[in-house]
């Protein structure tokens, strides 16, 4: 159930370890690319990638339900579609080198409790963290420019959003996410305490799914 990837390997091919029963895999420093579906639905228990890895293909570690640890390389720039969908790590540290997070990248990560989005993140696609049922805190980066609205759909345990004061696009008021000048309500935390909420008078637009799954909320004015 163990395998050490040889030191001379630079690329891991598509489906190379897909659906295998290997539980422990050691990744060598010098590995630069992991192709799509490389470890899809495998039994790997810990994903600790060396900093030499710069490219990880879509679905590479998708449905690795036994994986309880995820360490990402410090020079990674893009987290592609569904790449870590279903990984069961409680905490995920996304390196500041990451500028893009794709659709369903961390969807169905049922044990994930909190996430801090990296300071250089520019784009996060819809459903990136879809159905992360234990996720309660989302910290937004200072440079995030677009995409938050639908990234956290069906995350029914979110209690609050936090945003850097230097963020030029978003702001938070009483744990609720708005655009910078509070003219657009982006997302209301699904598990925020309180049964009623008054939308600020400055708000002109309420985003799609802004109040989805807010089961505690009974009255909105």
C-alpha positions, 0 to 999 in steps of 0.5 A, a space after each residue: 500500500 506504499 509507493 515512492 515516486 522515483 526522483 527522476 520523474 518530472 510528470 505523472 500521466 493521466 490516470 496513472 494511479 486512478 482508482 488504485 488502492 495505494 494509501 501512502 504515496 511519496 512525491 519527489 522534489 523535482 516533480 513538476 506536473 501532475 496530469 488530469 485524473 492522475 489519482 482520481 478515486 484512489 485510496 491515498 490518505 495524505 497529499 503532500 506535494 513538493 514545491 517543484 510542482 507547478 501544474 496540476 490537471 483537472 480532477 487529478 485528486 478528485 474523489 480521493 475521499 480517504 485523503 485527510 491532509 492536503 499540502 499544496 506547492 508554494 509556486 502553484 498558480 492555478 487550481 483547476 476544475 474539480 482537482 480536489 473535489 471530495 478531499 476530506 482535509 479539515 484545513 486547507 492552506 492555499 498558497 499566495 501564488 494561486 491566482 485562479 480557483 476553478 469550478 468545483 475545485 474543492 467541492 464536497 470537501 465535507 470535513 473542511 471547516 475554514 478557508 483563507 483565500 490567498 492574497 493574490 487570488 484574482 478569480 474564483 469560479 462558481 461552485 468552487 467550494 460547493 457543498 462544503 457542509 462544515 465550512 463556517 468561516 471564509 476569509 477573502 483575500 485583499 486582491 480578489 476581483 471577481 467570482 465570489 457570488 456562487 463559489 460557496 453555494 450549499 455551504 450551509 454552515 458559514 457563519 461569517 465572511 471576513 474581508 481585508 480592509 484593503 480589498 478594492 471590490 468587497 466589504 463586510 458589514 455585520 458578517 454579510 458580504 457586499 461590494 465595496 460601496 454596499 450597493 450590492 449584497 453578494 452573500 448572506 452567511 447561511 448559518 448567521 445567527 438571528 431570525 431577521 435581517 434588514 437590508 441596508 438602504 444603500 443596496 440596489 442589487 441582491 445577487 443570485 443565490 445571496 440568501 440561499 440555504 439561510 434556514 434560520 432567517 425568517 424575516 427580511 426587510 
